[in-house]
Amino acid sequence: MSRIVDVVVPPRLGRGFRWLLASSWTTNLGDGIVIAAGPLLVASRTQDAFLVALAALLQWLPPLLFGLWAGALTDRLDRRRLVITVDLMRAVVLVLLALAVLTDIASIVLVLAAMFVLGTAETFADNASSTLVPMLVHRDDLAVANSRIQAGFVTVNQLVGPPIGAVLFAAGQAMPFAAEAVLVVAGAVLVSRVELPPHRVEPAHRSHIRADIAEGVRWVLHHAAVRTLVLTILIFNVTWGAAWSVLVLYAHRQLGLGAVGFGLITTVGALGGLLGTLTYGWITQRVSLANLMRIGLIVETLTHLALALTTTPAVAFVIFFVFGMHAFVWGTTSVTVRQRAVPTALQGRVGSVNLVGVFGGLVIGSAIGGVLAQHRGVTAPFWFAFVGSAVFVVLIWHQLRHVAHTDAQDAPEPV
């Protein structure tokens, strides 16, 4: 058993990273359970399309509203304690929601409010958690460490969690939320075993939190490599969000898939991501991170083109499989590049700027995709995504050579 553990998590990554990884996989399982149970609970309380859509929006809003604040708090407080505190707060909300469902007093308003609170707590927990890896792992091992974190997300969050959530919901509507509460508490206990070097800012040296936020934003704007990375993530989430916002309509009208077929899209993409986890170490030994990012941008651009052209489900599933592998490789690489470039004291704030770019792009893209699909058909968002991505790749191509070769010791000091 120990040999298997050593293969999955090499000893050089350290004992602290093993505790963090166990915590990440545990909480990701809980989040995966609610990925299925959350929409099912909303649908059981209302058939109003607006309220159903509002539930999704309320989960996207917290990173936009509180992402920068979460980053500032992450950089000024004890990061491990912040993760533990927020996870315990999430567990309390989940227990209260489960009790409300069990006693049949969970109205749609209460459910939506709970989702917003959980999304807000997750914003703070995820931002703080993402800063722990570079504090525990040597920079040369960040790619391996992040691939293990992402592997847990792909397997337990996307593949294992949702089916369990659906089964638990069918057995009793309160059960999946109680199960996530238990898993979140377990994740908090596991991360409490992690020992970090000193990093919190003493009260006597703290500035106003708005000044901390401004410092993080200015640092990104003055750092060419990280600025390029954040801009790329923003633009590609606009194009991706435009196409994927109408994916359910595309699957039905363009591919002729029913509900089961649509569900398989996520499964196939997750399987592609799983292949990415198994081959990432081999890939990074042979391809530089800068070239990996270039290849990823090309793959995503061609994915939009291929989906716009095909009407064959089998072809589309192959495309979704490749895209799933790309998404894993790109996500792991972008996190690794950012962690290498950003000083420890700014990891939270720079990560939060990146987070706002991610969700800001999704919101803008979803709005564009909805309008295009309504007036030009379900393939129009995919054509928009292809053209927009292609133009951006051409404009950003030469800048990417700098991204993967910038380290924290070469980065500008906080301004």
C-alpha positions in Angstrom: 0.0 0.0 0.0 2.8 2.4 0.9 4.4 1.8 -2.5 1.2 2.8 -4.2 1.0 6.0 -2.1 4.6 6.7 -3.0 3.8 6.4 -6.7 0.7 8.6 -6.5 2.3 11.1 -4.2 6.1 10.9 -4.3 7.8 11.3 -0.9 9.8 14.4 -2.2 6.5 16.3 -2.2 6.5 16.1 1.6 4.2 15.0 4.3 2.4 18.3 4.5 1.4 18.1 0.8 0.0 14.6 1.4 -2.3 15.9 4.1 -3.3 18.8 1.8 -4.0 16.4 -1.1 -6.1 14.2 1.1 -8.1 17.2 2.3 -8.5 18.4 -1.3 -9.8 15.0 -2.6 -12.1 14.7 0.4 -13.8 18.1 0.0 -13.9 17.6 -3.8 -15.9 14.4 -3.3 -18.4 16.4 -1.2 -18.6 19.2 -3.8 -19.1 16.6 -6.6 -22.0 15.1 -4.6 -23.7 18.5 -4.5 -23.0 19.1 -8.2 -25.8 16.7 -8.9 -27.9 17.1 -5.7 -28.0 20.9 -5.8 -29.9 21.3 -9.2 -32.1 18.3 -8.3 -33.1 20.1 -5.0 -33.8 23.4 -6.9 -35.9 21.5 -9.5 -37.8 19.8 -6.7 -38.8 23.1 -5.3 -39.7 25.0 -8.5 -40.3 24.6 -12.2 -39.7 28.3 -12.9 -37.0 28.5 -15.5 -35.9 31.9 -14.2 -35.3 30.5 -10.7 -33.5 27.5 -12.0 -31.2 29.8 -14.0 -30.8 32.0 -10.9 -29.5 29.1 -8.9 -26.6 28.7 -11.3 -26.0 32.5 -11.4 -25.9 32.6 -7.5 -23.0 30.1 -7.6 -21.1 32.2 -10.1 -21.6 35.5 -8.4 -19.5 35.1 -5.2 -16.1 34.9 -7.0 -17.0 38.1 -8.8 -18.3 39.9 -5.7 -15.8 38.6 -3.1 -12.9 37.1 -5.0 -10.6 40.1 -4.5 -11.5 40.4 -0.8 -10.8 36.7 -0.4 -7.4 37.1 -1.9 -6.5 40.0 0.4 -7.6 38.1 3.5 -5.6 35.1 2.3 -2.5 37.1 2.2 -2.9 38.8 5.6 -4.2 35.9 7.7 -3.0 32.4 8.6 -4.0 30.5 5.5 -4.4 27.1 7.1 -6.7 28.5 9.8 -8.7 30.4 7.1 -9.4 27.2 5.2 -10.4 25.4 8.4 -12.7 28.2 9.6 -14.4 28.6 6.3 -14.9 24.8 5.8 -16.4 24.5 9.2 -18.8 27.3 8.4 -19.7 25.5 5.2 -20.5 22.4 7.2 -22.8 24.3 9.5 -24.7 25.7 6.5 -25.0 22.3 5.0 -26.3 20.7 8.2 -28.9 23.5 8.5 -29.9 23.0 4.9 -30.1 19.2 5.4 -32.3 19.7 8.5 -34.5 22.2 6.6 -35.0 19.7 3.8 -35.6 16.8 6.2 -38.3 18.7 8.0 -39.8 20.0 4.7 -39.3 23.7 5.4 -36.7 24.3 2.7 -38.4 26.8 0.4 -36.9 27.8 -2.9 -35.8 31.1 -1.3 -34.0 29.3 1.5 -32.3 26.9 -1.0 -31.1 29.8 -3.2 -29.8 31.7 -0.2 -27.9 28.6 1.0 -26.3 28.1 -2.4 -25.2 31.7 -2.4 -23.7 31.4 1.1 -22.0 28.1 0.2 -20.6 29.6 -3.0 -19.2 32.5 -1.1 -17.6 30.3 1.5 -16.1 28.1 -1.3 -14.6 31.2 -2.9 -12.6 32.0 0.3 -11.7 28.4 0.9 -10.5 27.7 -2.6 -8.5 30.8 -2.8 -6.7 30.1 0.4 -6.1 26.4 -0.4 -4.5 27.3 -3.8 -1.8 29.2 -2.0 -0.7 26.3 0.2 0.8 24.2 -2.6 3.8 26.5 -3.4 4.4 26.9 0.4 4.8 23.2 0.7 6.4 22.0 -2.5 9.6 23.0 -4.3 9.1 25.0 -7.5 10.5 22.2 -9.6 7.8 19.9 -8.3 4.9 22.2 -8.6 3.7 20.7 -11.9 3.6 17.2 -10.3 1.8 18.5 -7.2 -0.8 20.5 -9.1 -1.4 17.5 -11.4 -2.3 15.4 -8.3 -4.6 18.1 -7.0 -6.3 18.3 -10.4 -6.5 14.5 -10.7 -8.6 14.5 -7.5 -10.9 17.2 -9.0 -11.4 15.2 -12.2 -12.0 11.8 -10.6 -13.9 12.5 -7.4 -15.5 15.8 -8.3 -16.6 15.1 -11.9 -16.7 11.3 -12.2 -17.5 9.8 -8.8 -19.3 12.6 -6.9 -22.2 13.4 -9.2 -23.5 9.8 -9.5 -23.3 9.4 -5.7 -25.1 12.6 -5.2 -27.9 11.6 -7.5 -28.3 8.2 -5.7 -28.3 9.8 -2.3 -30.8 12.4 -3.4 -33.1 9.6 -4.6 -32.7 7.8 -1.3 -33.5 11.0 0.7 -33.3 14.6 -0.4 -31.4 15.6 2.8 -28.8 12.9 2.5 -26.3 14.4 0.0 -26.1 17.6 1.9 -25.5 15.8 5.2 -22.8 13.7 3.4 -21.1 16.8 2.1 -21.1 18.3 5.6 -19.3 15.2 6.9 -16.7 15.3 4.1 -16.1 19.1 4.5 -15.4 18.6 8.2 -13.1 15.7 7.4 -11.3 17.9 4.9 -10.9 20.6 7.6 -9.4 18.0 10.0 -7.0 16.8 7.4 -5.7 20.3 6.4 -5.2 21.0 10.1 -2.4 18.5 10.0 -0.5 20.7 7.5 2.4 22.7 9.0 3.2 25.9 7.1 6.1 28.4 7.4 5.3 31.8 9.0 3.4 33.9 6.5 0.7 36.0 8.1 0.9 39.8 8.2 1.1 41.1 11.8 -1.6 43.6 12.7 0.9 46.4 13.2 2.0 46.1 9.6 -1.4 45.8 7.9 -2.7 48.4 5.6 -6.4 48.9 4.7 -7.8 45.9 2.9 -8.7 48.0 -0.1 -5.0 49.0 -0.3 -4.0 45.3 -0.2 -6.4 44.6 -3.1 -5.1 47.5 -5.1 -1.5 46.3 -4.5 -2.4 42.9 -5.9 -4.1 44.3 -9.0 -1.2 46.7 -9.7 1.3 43.8 -9.3 -0.6 41.9 -12.0 -0.7 44.9 -14.3 3.0 45.5 -14.0 4.0 41.8 -14.4 4.0 41.0 -18.1 3.9 37.2 -17.8 1.1 37.0 -15.2 -0.8 39.8 -17.0 -0.7 37.8 -20.2 -1.8 34.7 -18.3 -4.8 36.4 -16.7 -5.8 38.1 -20.0 -5.7 34.8 -21.8 -7.8 33.1 -19.2 -10.3 36.0 -19.3 -10.7 35.9 -23.1 -10.8 32.2 -23.4 -13.5 32.0 -20.8 -15.5 34.5 -22.8 -15.3 32.3 -25.9 -15.7 29.0 -23.9 -18.6 30.4 -21.9 -20.3 31.5 -25.1 -20.2 28.1 -26.6 -20.8 26.0 -23.5 -23.7 28.1 -22.2 -25.9 26.6 -24.9 -24.3 23.1 -24.8 -27.6 21.4 -23.7 -29.4 23.0 -26.7 -26.5 22.1 -29.0 -26.5 18.5 -27.9 -30.2 18.2 -28.6 -30.6 20.2 -31.8 -27.2 19.7 -33.5 -26.3 16.2 -32.3 -29.8 14.7 -31.6 -28.8 13.6 -28.1 -31.4 13.0 -25.3 -30.9 13.6 -21.6 -28.7 10.5 -21.2 -26.5 11.5 -24.2 -26.1 15.0 -22.8 -25.0 13.6 -19.4 -22.4 11.5 -21.2 -20.7 14.6 -22.5 -19.5 15.5 -18.9 -18.4 11.8 -18.4 -16.5 11.7 -21.6 -14.8 15.0 -20.9 -13.8 13.8 -17.4 -12.4 10.6 -18.8 -10.2 12.7 -21.1 -9.1 14.6 -18.0 -8.3 11.4 -16.3 -6.0 10.4 -19.2 -4.4 13.8 -18.8 -3.7 13.1 -15.2 -2.0 9.8 -16.1 0.2 11.3 -18.8 0.9 14.8 -17.5 4.3 13.9 -15.9 5.4 12.2 -19.2 4.2 15.2 -21.2 6.0 17.8 -19.1 9.2 15.9 -19.4 9.1 16.3 -23.1 7.2 19.6 -23.7 8.0 23.0 -22.1 5.2 24.7 -20.2 5.2 27.6 -22.7 4.7 25.2 -25.6 2.0 23.3 -23.6 0.1 26.5 -23.3 0.5 27.2 -27.0 -0.7 23.7 -27.9 -3.7 24.1 -25.4 -4.8 27.4 -27.1 -4.7 25.7 -30.5 -6.6 22.7 -29.3 -9.4 24.8 -27.7 -9.7 27.0 -30.8 -10.0 23.9 -33.1 -12.5 22.3 -30.6 -14.9 25.1 -31.2 -14.5 24.8 -35.0 -15.0 21.0 -35.0 -18.1 21.2 -32.8 -19.5 23.9 -35.1 -19.1 21.6 -38.1 -20.0 18.2 -36.9 -23.5 16.7 -36.6 -22.3 13.2 -35.7 -22.5 12.3 -32.0 -19.5 9.8 -32.2 -17.3 12.5 -33.6 -18.5 15.0 -31.0 -17.7 12.6 -28.2 -14.1 12.2 -29.5 -13.8 16.0 -29.5 -15.2 16.2 -25.9 -12.7 13.6 -24.8 -9.7 15.5 -26.3 -11.1 18.7 -24.9 -11.3 17.1 -21.4 -7.7 16.1 -21.6 -6.7 19.6 -22.8 -8.7 21.3 -20.0 -6.8 19.3 -17.4 -3.4 19.9 -18.9 -4.1 23.6 -19.4 -5.5 24.1 -15.9 -2.6 22.4 -14.2 -0.1 24.3 -16.4 -1.6 27.7 -15.8 -1.7 27.2 -12.0 1.9 26.0 -12.0 3.1 29.0 -14.1 1.3 31.4 -11.8 2.6 29.8 -8.6 6.2 29.9 -10.0 6.0 33.6 -10.9 4.2 35.1 -7.9 5.8 35.8 -4.5 4.3 34.0 -1.5 3.0 37.2 0.0 1.0 38.0 -3.1 -0.3 34.5 -4.0 -3.8 35.0 -2.6 -4.4 38.4 -4.2 -3.0 37.5 -7.6 -4.9 34.2 -7.5 -8.1 36.2 -6.8 -7.5 38.5 -9.8 -7.2 35.3 -11.9 -10.4 34.0 -10.3 -12.3 37.2 -11.2 -11.0 36.8 -14.8 -12.3 33.3 -14.9 -15.8 34.0 -13.7 -16.0 37.4 -15.4 -15.2 35.7 -18.7 -17.9 33.0 -18.1 -20.6 35.6 -17.3 -19.8 37.7 -20.3 -19.5 34.7 -22.6 -22.8 33.2 -21.4 -24.6 36.4 -22.2 -23.1 36.5 -25.7 -23.8 32.8 -26.3 -27.4 33.2 -25.3 -28.0 36.1 -27.7 -26.2 34.5 -30.6 -28.0 31.2 -30.2 -31.4 32.9 -30.0 -30.9 34.9 -33.2 -28.4 32.8 -35.2 -28.9 29.2 -34.1 -27.1 26.9 -31.7 -23.9 26.7 -33.7 -23.4 30.5 -33.8 -21.8 30.6 -30.3 -19.3 28.0 -31.5 -18.4 30.0 -34.6 -18.0 33.0 -32.4 -15.8 31.1 -30.0 -13.6 29.8 -32.9 -13.1 33.2 -34.5 -12.5 35.0 -31.2 -10.1 32.4 -30.0 -8.2 32.3 -33.3 -7.7 36.0 -33.4 -6.6 36.1 -29.8 -4.1 33.3 -30.3 -2.5 35.2 -33.1 -2.3 38.4 -31.0 -0.9 36.6 -27.9 1.3 34.0 -29.5 4.7 35.7 -29.0 4.0 36.8 -25.4 3.6 33.2 -24.3 7.3 32.6 -24.6 7.9 34.6 -21.5 5.1 33.1 -19.3 6.6 29.8 -18.3 10.1 31.1 -17.6 9.2 33.7 -15.0 10.0 32.8 -11.4 9.2 34.6 -8.2 12.8 35.6 -7.6 12.7 37.4 -11.0 9.4 39.0 -10.4 9.0 42.7 -9.5 8.6 43.6 -5.9 5.1 44.5 -4.6 4.2 48.1 -5.6 
